[in-house]
Amino acid sequence: MPEFGGASTLSYAQIFNHTAQYVDIETIGQSTGLKDKNGTEIYVGDIITIIDDEEKDTGFGWNEEVILHNGAFMAGDDNLLVNVNFRSVIANNIHEIKFR
């Protein structure tokens, strides 16, 4: 565990019972306040699979990254998240994707 010292590093640590726990700042996500169709909270950086009515029976859809763009939560560049969250499921997030 890394050592913490100085005021600037406090933003990287969670103080609990007078001990510091390391928090990887690259894995912190902002909640959108919305949930997918399974009731799981959606965060910026999540990869969601959007399922249209035509694809409902197959369970297939297309993937989009949840982003914050000009003050709006978006699924990719074209979809407001509030318009698709009820017909989407979280597939992954940008922090867990392993590129080979």
Buried (B, 14 or more C-beta within 10 A) or exposed (E): EEEBEEEEEEEBBEEEEEEBEEEEEEEEBEEBEBBBBEEEEBBBBBBBBBBEEEBEEEEEBEEBBBBEEEEEBBBBEEBEBBEBBEBBBBBBBBEEEEEE
